[in-house]
Amino acid sequence: MEKIIETRSPEETFRLGEQFGKAASPGMVVTLCGDLGAGKTVFTQGVASGLGITGPVTSPTFTILQIYEEGRMPFYHFDVYRIGDPEEMEEIGYEDCFFGQGISLVEWADLIPELIPEEAVRILIRRDPEKGFDYRKITITAP
């Protein structure tokens, strides 16, 4: 199943993420891809809000994984932009997150395709400057 949503502001992208977070279920793995500045972190902040997380959510670029446990289920936020080798994911115990009772969201997941489960929900965020600075085309593909 593939769904395409267009947003025209960071607030709309956040709200879409929030709706996604409200509908998320335990054990879900979500890949989030798009260029730098596409809106991945804004979408992720929306997901966290939809899960009931009220604290600040930032991209864990240098730590690779940030765990939030205050919502209705654990939220495992990965940013694998700086991963040099997929073995680094094993060192941080990604499998416990991917196959646990929370939702795992992986930014830059296209850098570690061999580790992503087949049943993952895949989200691609693209900009189109011709349609405006804040325009985003968000494609959600679910198995």
SULDA-V691788 format. One record per helix or strand. SS is the DSSP state (helix for helix, strand for strand). FROM is the first residue (numbers start at 1). TO is the last residue. If there is no record, write none. Layout:
ss: {SS:SS}
from: {FROM:FROM}
to: {TO:TO}
//
This chain:
ss: {strand:helix:strand:helix:strand:strand:helix:helix:strand:helix:strand:helix:strand}
from: {2:10:29:40:65:75:87:94:103:109:121:129:136}
to: {7:23:33:50:68:79:91:98:107:115:127:131:141}
//
